[in-house]
Structure formats: C-alpha cells, structure tokens
C-alpha cells in the first residue's frame, strides 16, 4: 500500500475520532506543531524511519518529547502507530491530517511563491484574491524562490497562476526557438 494511502487512512480515522471527542482544534494544532518539528529536524525524521532503532525506543522518545505538550488523543495515536511499527508514516499522517482538517472546515489551501517575504498588505491581497476565486476561507503558505527573478506563482488547489519573470523568459525562449526553427525550414 502506498505511503499516501496509509497516511490518508490514519489521518481520516484520527480526524473522525477528534471530531467525536470534540478535540478537533486541539489535535490539528498538535499535528501542525509536529509538522513544524519535522521540517526543523531532519534527525527526528530519520529516527522515526530508522529500522535500527526499536519501536520501544522510538515510543520513549516520542513520549519524552511530546508528553504534556500535546493532547492525550494525539499522544495515543503516536503510541498506536509505534506499536504497529507505523511510526515512520507520522510525518505524512500529520500533513494529511491538516489537509483533511482544512477540507472538512471548507478552508482552501493556497501557496504563493515569490522572491521575497510578503508584507502584510501583499499577504492580505493574495488571501483576498484566493477567497474571491474559491469562495472559501484561505490558508496561505508562503514560499521564497529566488530563481523566479521576479513576480509570483500562486497555486490554489490544482490551479496555478504563474506571473513570474522566469516563466515569461521561458515563454520567450520557446517563441524564439519556434520562430528560429520555422525560418530555418
């Protein structure tokens, strides 16, 4: 079974349980914090996926790091996954949980890529634009990519608005190549 399917099933089960127990916001905050930790610590991810470290040791580390900092429900899912030797999927499960949480609440996820950090005004303009396009609340993720040269790329679900200088240059290259090819023959 693919990693995505495994992560999706566990995330769905956790979401349903969190809704049932009335702890949806709490568990979502835990999963977002866990995802941030994953981004910041490559060693932590390697530990979770290591076949050399025993599941008991991984569970002890998870308990030591998260006990008292996350809800009991989140801690119990860590324990269940570790007992089933599925702790290596925790990063994907946390990410997928947040996606399902947003979908469940009707929040559109969008990513804006620019060459610089957004100001509050620009962030609000992008959020408003996405809200108008999707008719939903927006969770905007910002990415900095200096290879764009300038402009922006806005991804909303499976749609993309590419208004970057690098994509314009690429389009010009294609056009020049096409014109050069047509003139040569």
C-alpha positions in Angstrom: 0.0 0.0 0.0 1.3 3.5 -0.9 2.5 5.9 1.8 -0.2 8.3 0.8 -3.0 5.8 1.3 -1.6 4.7 4.6 -1.3 8.3 5.8 -4.7 9.2 4.4 -6.5 6.3 6.2 -4.8 7.0 9.6 -5.4 10.8 9.2 -9.1 10.2 8.4 -9.5 7.9 11.4 -7.8 10.4 13.7 -10.0 13.2 12.3 -13.2 11.3 12.9 -12.1 10.4 16.4 -11.1 14.0 17.1 -14.5 15.3 15.9 -16.2 12.6 18.0 -14.3 13.6 21.1 -14.6 17.3 20.5 -10.9 17.8 20.2 -10.5 18.7 16.6 -8.8 22.1 17.1 -6.5 20.7 19.7 -5.4 17.7 17.6 -5.0 19.9 14.5 -2.7 22.3 16.5 -0.7 19.2 17.6 -0.3 18.0 14.0 0.7 21.4 12.8 3.3 21.6 15.6 4.5 18.1 14.8 4.9 19.0 11.1 6.9 22.1 12.0 9.2 20.0 14.2 9.6 17.6 11.3 10.6 20.5 9.0 13.1 21.7 11.5 14.7 18.4 12.5 15.9 16.0 9.8 17.4 13.8 12.6 14.0 13.4 14.2 12.5 12.1 10.8 15.5 9.8 10.4 14.9 8.4 13.9 11.3 7.7 13.1 12.1 5.9 9.9 15.2 4.1 11.2 15.0 0.3 11.1 17.8 0.1 13.6 16.1 1.9 16.4 13.5 -0.3 18.1 9.8 0.8 18.3 10.0 0.9 22.1 12.9 3.3 21.9 11.0 5.5 19.4 7.9 5.5 21.6 10.0 6.5 24.6 11.5 9.4 22.6 8.0 10.5 21.3 6.7 10.3 24.9 9.6 12.3 26.2 9.3 15.0 23.6 5.5 15.4 23.4 4.1 14.3 26.8 2.4 17.3 28.4 2.7 19.3 25.1 0.1 17.6 23.0 -3.4 16.3 23.7 -3.9 12.8 25.1 -5.6 11.8 21.8 -2.5 12.8 19.8 -0.2 11.0 22.2 -2.3 7.9 21.9 -2.1 7.9 18.1 1.7 8.2 18.4 1.6 5.1 20.7 -0.8 3.1 18.5 1.3 3.8 15.4 4.5 2.9 17.1 3.1 -0.4 18.4 2.0 -1.2 14.9 5.5 -0.2 13.6 4.0 2.6 11.5 5.8 5.5 13.2 7.7 6.2 10.0 4.5 7.4 8.5 3.9 10.0 11.2 5.2 13.0 9.1 2.8 12.1 6.2 -0.1 11.4 8.6 0.4 14.8 10.3 0.5 16.6 6.9 -2.5 14.7 5.6 -4.5 15.3 8.8 -4.1 19.0 8.3 -5.2 18.8 4.7 -8.3 16.8 5.7 -8.9 19.3 8.6 -8.9 22.2 6.1 -11.2 20.3 3.7 -13.6 19.4 6.5 -13.9 23.1 7.5 -14.0 24.4 3.9 -10.7 26.1 4.0 -8.8 26.5 0.7 -5.1 25.9 0.8 -3.1 28.1 -1.4 0.7 28.6 -1.9 2.2 31.8 -3.1 5.8 31.7 -4.3 7.8 35.0 -4.6 11.4 36.1 -4.5 10.9 38.0 -1.2 9.0 37.7 2.1 5.4 39.1 1.7 4.4 42.2 3.5 1.1 42.2 5.5 -0.5 44.2 2.7 0.5 41.8 0.0 -0.4 38.8 2.1 -3.9 40.2 2.6 -4.2 40.9 -1.2 -3.3 37.4 -2.1 -5.7 36.0 0.5 -8.5 38.2 -0.7 -7.8 37.1 -4.3 -7.9 33.4 -3.4 -11.1 34.0 -1.4 -12.8 35.5 -4.4 -11.6 32.7 -6.7 -12.6 29.9 -4.4 -15.4 31.4 -2.3 -13.7 29.8 0.8 -11.6 30.9 3.7 -7.9 30.7 2.9 -4.8 29.2 4.4 -1.9 30.9 2.6 1.5 29.3 2.6 4.4 31.5 1.5 7.5 30.1 -0.3 10.5 32.2 -1.3 12.2 31.1 -4.5 14.9 33.4 -5.8 15.0 31.6 -9.2 11.7 33.3 -10.2 13.7 36.5 -10.7 10.5 38.5 -10.0 6.7 38.2 -10.0 4.9 35.4 -8.3 3.4 31.9 -8.7 0.0 31.3 -6.9 -1.2 27.7 -6.6 -4.8 27.2 -5.5 -5.7 23.5 -5.3 -4.9 22.1 -8.8 -4.9 25.6 -10.4 -1.8 27.7 -10.9 -1.4 31.4 -11.8 2.2 31.9 -12.9 3.1 35.6 -13.3 6.9 35.2 -12.7 9.6 36.7 -14.8 11.3 33.3 -15.2 8.2 31.8 -16.8 7.9 34.8 -19.1 11.5 34.3 -20.1 10.9 30.6 -20.7 7.9 31.5 -22.9 10.0 34.0 -24.9 12.7 31.3 -25.3 10.1 28.9 -26.7 8.8 31.5 -29.0 12.3 32.5 -30.3 13.1 28.8 -30.8 9.9 28.2 -32.7 10.5 31.3 -34.9 14.1 30.3 -35.5 13.1 26.8 -36.4 10.3 28.0 -38.8 12.7 30.4 -40.6 15.4 27.7 -40.9 13.0 25.5 -42.9 
